[in-house]
Amino acid sequence: MLSARRTASTLTTIIVLSTLAACGIAEADPGPVLDTGPPGSEISDEVEAALGPEVTVRVDITGAVTVKGVTTATAPSGGLHSLKTCAEYAKGTAAKQYLAPGELDGPTGDHSVSLEVRIADYAGPGTYPKDQLVATDARPFIAIDSSIYSVWSDSTMSEATTDGKGGGSWTFTAVANRREGSRPDDTISGLVSWTCRKR
């Protein structure tokens, strides 16, 4: 008897949906499908792959603050689309820029770190001098916790390299804290390097 009730209920649902479709009444959009699969599940892996290549970022900074650690980021595309491969990332953007990974997935060591470094007039793998390193509004910067190091003096050294595989590095010395009232010795030097891999 229970089976008969289930069968009747299923048939009623089919009839109602068919009637609505025949009358031109569209079924409501269920909305976005959210990834609720556990790590390693098929759905979770597909969604992760859609984000683009993963970049492993190593930070080694000394000076007013010491930061050493490894974290990850998604290879930046410079636009609304996601990249598909590390080779695509290595080519740079349509605007002839190469973007270092800046929005990191987690803390680096005991610190929150983010950065913005772009290579202007990017022409492929190689080493680029200080004069070609830019940011959206000013010179490249690195933010560590609540401090932003972006003041470059004449003695500041900086260069970036890329390897053609989506990897690269940014080396800098004597970049000063831009916070008003910072001490003259509130500077950092270091190396941020990254390697790229397909998820």
C-alpha positions as CSV (number, residue, x, y, z in Angstrom):
1,M,0.0,0.0,0.0
2,L,2.9,2.4,0.8
3,S,4.4,1.6,-2.6
4,A,1.1,2.5,-4.3
5,R,1.0,5.8,-2.4
6,R,4.6,6.7,-3.5
7,T,3.8,5.7,-7.1
8,A,0.7,8.0,-7.1
9,S,2.7,10.8,-5.6
10,T,5.3,10.5,-8.3
11,L,2.7,10.4,-11.0
12,T,1.0,13.5,-9.6
13,T,4.2,15.4,-9.5
14,I,5.0,14.5,-13.2
15,I,1.5,15.5,-14.3
16,V,1.7,18.9,-12.4
17,L,5.2,19.7,-13.9
18,S,4.0,18.7,-17.4
19,T,1.0,20.9,-17.1
20,L,3.1,23.9,-15.9
21,A,5.5,23.3,-18.8
22,A,2.6,23.1,-21.3
23,C,1.2,26.4,-20.0
24,G,4.5,28.1,-20.5
25,I,5.3,28.4,-16.8
26,A,9.0,27.9,-16.3
27,E,10.4,25.9,-13.5
28,A,12.2,28.1,-10.9
29,D,15.9,28.3,-11.3
30,P,17.5,26.3,-8.5
31,G,20.3,28.8,-8.2
32,P,24.0,28.1,-8.1
33,V,25.2,24.7,-7.3
34,L,27.5,25.0,-4.3
35,D,30.5,22.7,-3.8
36,T,29.8,20.8,-0.6
37,G,31.9,17.8,-1.4
38,P,34.7,16.8,1.0
39,P,38.4,17.6,0.0
40,G,39.4,15.2,-2.7
41,S,35.8,14.5,-3.9
42,E,35.0,14.8,-7.6
43,I,33.0,17.9,-7.3
44,S,35.5,19.6,-5.0
45,D,38.4,18.8,-7.4
46,E,36.5,20.2,-10.4
47,V,35.7,23.5,-8.6
48,E,39.3,23.8,-7.4
49,A,40.7,23.2,-10.9
50,A,38.4,26.0,-12.3
51,L,40.3,28.4,-10.1
52,G,43.4,28.1,-12.2
53,P,47.0,27.1,-11.4
54,E,48.2,27.1,-7.8
55,V,51.3,29.1,-6.9
56,T,53.5,28.1,-3.9
57,V,55.0,31.3,-2.4
58,R,58.1,31.4,-0.2
59,V,58.8,34.5,1.8
60,D,62.2,35.3,3.4
61,I,62.3,38.8,4.9
62,T,64.6,40.4,7.5
63,G,64.9,43.9,8.9
64,A,62.4,45.7,11.1
65,V,60.3,42.5,10.9
66,T,61.3,38.9,10.2
67,V,59.0,36.8,8.0
68,K,59.9,33.3,6.9
69,G,57.4,30.8,5.6
70,V,55.6,29.1,2.8
71,T,52.0,29.5,1.6
72,T,49.9,29.3,-1.6
73,A,48.0,31.5,-3.9
74,T,46.1,31.3,-7.2
75,A,48.0,32.5,-10.2
76,P,46.6,36.0,-10.9
77,S,45.2,36.6,-14.4
78,G,44.9,40.4,-14.2
79,G,41.2,40.1,-15.3
80,L,37.9,38.5,-14.6
81,H,38.9,35.1,-16.2
82,S,40.8,32.3,-14.6
83,L,44.0,31.0,-16.1
84,K,44.1,27.4,-17.3
85,T,47.9,26.7,-17.2
86,C,51.2,27.8,-15.7
87,A,52.4,28.5,-19.3
88,E,49.5,30.9,-19.8
89,Y,50.4,32.7,-16.5
90,A,54.1,32.9,-17.6
91,K,53.1,34.8,-20.8
92,G,51.8,37.8,-18.8
93,T,48.6,39.8,-19.4
94,A,47.2,41.3,-22.6
95,A,48.5,44.7,-21.3
96,K,52.1,43.4,-21.4
97,Q,52.4,43.0,-17.6
98,Y,53.4,40.1,-15.4
99,L,51.7,39.9,-12.0
100,A,53.4,38.4,-9.0
101,P,51.0,36.4,-6.8
102,G,49.8,38.9,-4.2
103,E,46.6,37.6,-2.5
104,L,48.0,34.7,-0.5
105,D,45.7,31.9,0.8
106,G,46.9,32.0,4.3
107,P,49.5,33.5,6.8
108,T,53.2,33.2,6.1
109,G,54.8,32.0,9.3
110,D,53.2,34.1,12.1
111,H,52.3,37.0,9.8
112,S,49.6,38.1,7.4
113,V,51.4,39.0,4.2
114,S,50.2,40.4,0.8
115,L,52.0,42.2,-2.0
116,E,51.6,43.9,-5.3
117,V,54.4,43.7,-7.8
118,R,53.8,44.0,-11.6
119,I,56.4,43.9,-14.3
120,A,55.6,46.6,-16.9
121,D,56.5,46.1,-20.6
122,Y,56.8,42.4,-19.9
123,A,58.6,40.6,-22.7
124,G,58.8,37.1,-21.4
125,P,61.1,35.2,-19.1
126,G,64.1,37.1,-17.7
127,T,65.3,39.6,-15.1
128,Y,63.6,43.0,-14.8
129,P,65.1,46.1,-13.1
130,K,63.6,48.4,-10.5
131,D,62.4,50.9,-13.1
132,Q,60.0,48.3,-14.6
133,L,58.4,47.2,-11.4
134,V,55.1,48.9,-10.7
135,A,51.8,48.6,-8.8
136,T,48.3,49.8,-9.6
137,D,48.8,53.3,-8.1
138,A,52.4,53.5,-7.2
139,R,55.6,51.5,-6.6
140,P,55.4,47.8,-5.6
141,F,54.6,47.2,-1.9
142,I,54.5,44.4,0.6
143,A,52.1,44.5,3.5
144,I,53.0,42.7,6.7
145,D,50.3,42.7,9.3
146,S,49.3,46.4,9.7
147,S,52.4,47.9,8.1
148,I,52.9,48.6,4.4
149,Y,56.4,48.8,3.1
150,S,56.4,50.8,-0.1
151,V,58.7,53.8,0.3
152,W,61.7,53.4,-2.1
153,S,64.8,55.6,-1.7
154,D,67.6,56.0,-4.2
155,S,69.4,53.3,-2.3
156,T,66.6,50.8,-2.6
157,M,67.5,47.8,-4.8
158,S,64.8,45.8,-6.4
159,E,64.5,43.3,-9.3
160,A,62.1,40.6,-10.4
161,T,62.7,37.5,-12.5
162,T,60.4,35.0,-14.2
163,D,61.3,31.6,-15.5
164,G,58.8,30.9,-18.3
165,K,57.0,28.2,-16.2
166,G,54.9,30.5,-14.1
167,G,57.6,30.8,-11.4
168,G,59.7,33.8,-10.5
169,S,61.0,36.0,-7.7
170,W,61.2,39.5,-6.3
171,T,64.3,40.6,-4.5
172,F,64.4,43.9,-2.6
173,T,66.5,45.8,-0.1
174,A,65.7,48.8,2.2
175,V,62.0,49.2,1.4
176,A,60.6,51.6,4.1
177,N,57.4,51.6,6.1
178,R,55.0,54.3,4.7
179,R,53.2,54.8,8.0
180,E,53.6,58.4,9.2
181,G,56.1,58.7,12.0
182,S,57.9,55.5,11.2
183,R,61.6,55.4,12.2
184,P,64.2,55.7,9.5
185,D,65.4,52.2,10.2
186,D,61.9,50.7,9.8
187,T,62.9,49.0,6.6
188,I,62.9,45.5,5.3
189,S,64.9,43.5,2.8
190,G,64.2,40.1,1.4
191,L,63.1,37.6,-1.3
192,V,59.7,36.5,-2.3
193,S,59.8,33.6,-4.7
194,W,57.1,31.4,-6.3
195,T,56.6,28.2,-8.3
196,C,53.5,27.3,-10.3
197,R,51.7,24.0,-10.7
198,K,48.4,22.8,-12.3
199,R,45.9,21.9,-9.6
